[in-house]
Amino acid sequence: MERLLALIPPDVTRIDLLAPPFAGHLHPVLAMGRALSTHYQVRIISTEGARTRIEAAELTALLLPGDYDSPLTAVVNPRYAVKSNPLRLYRQFKRVVGLLKNFADELAGVWLQQGKPDLAIADFTLPVVGEVCRRLVIPWWTSMPSPCVIDTPDGVPAYCGGLLPPVNTLQRFTQTLHRHKVRGFKRLLFRLFRQTIRQTGIYELYRQDGSENAYSPDCILALGEAWFEFPRSWPVAVRFIGPALYTPPLTTTAPPFVAGKRHVLVTLGTHLDWHKEAVVQAVHQLAQTLPDWMFHFTDGDMAAGSVTGQKNVVRLPWVDYDCWLAHYDAVIHHGGAGILWHCLQREIPSLVYPVDYDQFDHAARLHHCGKGIWLRGGVQSIAGAKAALQRVVEGKEA
């Protein structure tokens, strides 16, 4: 986090960091908060659902009043894949806008009552923070765990199924069409909800320089490395500060490791509940082809239940990456930014099974730089991943 500390202006004393209560967004903010707390007064602003993890990180929690956790979970963890389905994106966006309006109102009240910070750093999923900051004259930065989703005038567009850098004129033309398609859909949603969005103080989707109003014009903290991203013309505000990795130390059951066995972790993160049972079944099929290996599937939810096991497959509610990830020989994951960088930093081989959101774009980057194998054949690609696992772990040919 040295690169982050080097960016903080000299006149800053108090910093507020904001994130929704979900691990992929909250945990990077906690990592930054811990680094900043050695030099500044730091508060973490979130909802009641984040209290336990903020306190476990030994940081000050400033929790917004009101019930946000249940509605937020319903929005971000539906019982189906959203992907680029226009109707499902429309429904999801419609519900999000209403929640963000309430969030902005509560945030303004909290800052006026409990004191404003010298700097606010907000996760990219909270674009309304910027308008509140402008109104209260608070410098505002954006935290971006997935830089690939930033809208740029060139380069490989995100949310299009995991595109790779073009190698010929046709591919360059096709990707130009994709960029226009993504921007056109954003503009359509903005127009459909313009009355509701304007209640948050946001009146334009793009600034005059083409950058997105949802992100800070002063500093976008890209929580990754520039070498991992495909070439593009980044907004001038983007600063790559490296991944922000941290798991709060909570009381959980330790994964059972068996001496002399190969161990593989399978995770879809904290969302995608609608798909986890199908993946568990595929893991059981894969485990049958590698009876001397141990497979651990994590639900990514400490409240998911107790540890269960069947032959060489163990299902766990939660696995603490900081404590246990280094014990695994390989990881099969969904392409979330957190587990992606945990594996890269520990040099753990990974097989990537993207399901939704920006996961396909992360899978494409892992594949392109030779840091992971992209499983492209649906859930059955996990069941048939024996050769790929042996290749990355033991060096055996497929």
JOURGI-V926552 format. One record per backbone hydrogen bond with DSSP energy under -0.5 kcal/mol. CO is the residue of the C=O (numbers start at 1). NH is the residue of the N-H. If there is no record, write none. Layout:
BEGIN
co:CO nh:NH
co:CO nh:NH
END
This chain:
BEGIN
co:1 nh:5
co:2 nh:6
co:3 nh:7
co:4 nh:7
co:4 nh:8
co:5 nh:8
co:9 nh:12
co:13 nh:41
co:14 nh:118
co:14 nh:119
co:15 nh:43
co:16 nh:121
co:17 nh:45
co:18 nh:123
co:22 nh:25
co:22 nh:26
co:23 nh:27
co:25 nh:29
co:26 nh:30
co:27 nh:31
co:28 nh:32
co:29 nh:33
co:30 nh:34
co:31 nh:35
co:32 nh:36
co:33 nh:37
co:35 nh:38
co:36 nh:39
co:36 nh:40
co:40 nh:42
co:41 nh:15
co:42 nh:60
co:43 nh:17
co:43 nh:45
co:44 nh:46
co:44 nh:62
co:45 nh:19
co:46 nh:64
co:47 nh:50
co:48 nh:51
co:50 nh:54
co:51 nh:55
co:52 nh:56
co:53 nh:57
co:54 nh:59
co:55 nh:58
co:60 nh:44
co:61 nh:63
co:62 nh:46
co:66 nh:68
co:68 nh:72
co:69 nh:73
co:70 nh:74
co:71 nh:75
co:72 nh:76
co:73 nh:77
co:78 nh:274
co:82 nh:85
co:84 nh:86
co:85 nh:89
co:86 nh:90
co:87 nh:91
co:88 nh:92
co:89 nh:93
co:90 nh:94
co:91 nh:95
co:92 nh:96
co:93 nh:97
co:94 nh:98
co:95 nh:99
co:96 nh:100
co:97 nh:101
co:98 nh:102
co:99 nh:103
co:100 nh:104
co:101 nh:105
co:102 nh:106
co:103 nh:107
co:104 nh:108
co:105 nh:109
co:106 nh:110
co:107 nh:111
co:108 nh:112
co:109 nh:113
co:110 nh:114
co:111 nh:115
co:118 nh:139
co:119 nh:16
co:120 nh:122
co:120 nh:141
co:121 nh:18
co:122 nh:143
co:123 nh:126
co:126 nh:129
co:127 nh:130
co:127 nh:131
co:128 nh:132
co:129 nh:133
co:130 nh:134
co:131 nh:135
co:132 nh:136
co:133 nh:137
co:133 nh:138
co:134 nh:137
co:139 nh:120
co:141 nh:122
co:142 nh:144
co:142 nh:221
co:143 nh:124
co:143 nh:145
co:144 nh:223
co:146 nh:149
co:147 nh:150
co:168 nh:172
co:169 nh:173
co:170 nh:174
co:171 nh:175
co:172 nh:176
co:173 nh:177
co:174 nh:178
co:175 nh:179
co:176 nh:180
co:177 nh:181
co:178 nh:182
co:179 nh:183
co:180 nh:184
co:181 nh:185
co:182 nh:186
co:183 nh:187
co:184 nh:188
co:185 nh:189
co:186 nh:190
co:187 nh:191
co:188 nh:192
co:189 nh:193
co:191 nh:194
co:193 nh:197
co:194 nh:198
co:195 nh:199
co:196 nh:199
co:197 nh:200
co:197 nh:202
co:198 nh:201
co:201 nh:203
co:205 nh:213
co:207 nh:210
co:211 nh:207
co:212 nh:215
co:219 nh:142
co:219 nh:221
co:220 nh:222
co:220 nh:239
co:221 nh:144
co:221 nh:223
co:222 nh:224
co:222 nh:241
co:222 nh:242
co:224 nh:242
co:225 nh:228
co:225 nh:229
co:226 nh:229
co:232 nh:234
co:235 nh:238
co:237 nh:220
co:239 nh:222
co:239 nh:241
co:243 nh:245
co:248 nh:250
co:250 nh:252
co:255 nh:257
co:257 nh:259
co:258 nh:261
co:262 nh:294
co:263 nh:329
co:263 nh:330
co:264 nh:296
co:265 nh:332
co:266 nh:298
co:267 nh:334
co:272 nh:275
co:272 nh:276
co:273 nh:276
co:273 nh:277
co:275 nh:279
co:276 nh:280
co:277 nh:281
co:278 nh:282
co:279 nh:283
co:280 nh:284
co:281 nh:285
co:282 nh:286
co:283 nh:287
co:284 nh:288
co:285 nh:289
co:286 nh:289
co:286 nh:290
co:287 nh:290
co:290 nh:293
co:292 nh:262
co:294 nh:264
co:295 nh:297
co:295 nh:314
co:296 nh:266
co:297 nh:316
co:298 nh:268
co:301 nh:304
co:308 nh:315
co:310 nh:313
co:312 nh:295
co:313 nh:310
co:314 nh:297
co:314 nh:316
co:315 nh:308
co:316 nh:299
co:317 nh:301
co:319 nh:321
co:320 nh:324
co:321 nh:325
co:324 nh:327
co:325 nh:328
co:329 nh:349
co:330 nh:265
co:331 nh:333
co:331 nh:351
co:332 nh:267
co:333 nh:353
co:336 nh:340
co:337 nh:341
co:338 nh:342
co:339 nh:343
co:340 nh:344
co:341 nh:345
co:342 nh:346
co:343 nh:347
co:343 nh:348
co:344 nh:347
co:347 nh:349
co:349 nh:331
co:350 nh:373
co:351 nh:333
co:351 nh:353
co:352 nh:375
co:356 nh:359
co:357 nh:360
co:358 nh:362
co:359 nh:363
co:360 nh:364
co:361 nh:365
co:362 nh:366
co:363 nh:367
co:364 nh:368
co:365 nh:369
co:366 nh:371
co:366 nh:372
co:367 nh:370
co:372 nh:374
co:373 nh:352
co:373 nh:375
co:374 nh:376
co:378 nh:381
co:379 nh:382
co:379 nh:383
co:380 nh:384
co:382 nh:385
co:385 nh:389
co:386 nh:390
co:387 nh:391
co:388 nh:392
co:389 nh:393
co:390 nh:394
co:390 nh:395
co:390 nh:396
co:391 nh:395
END
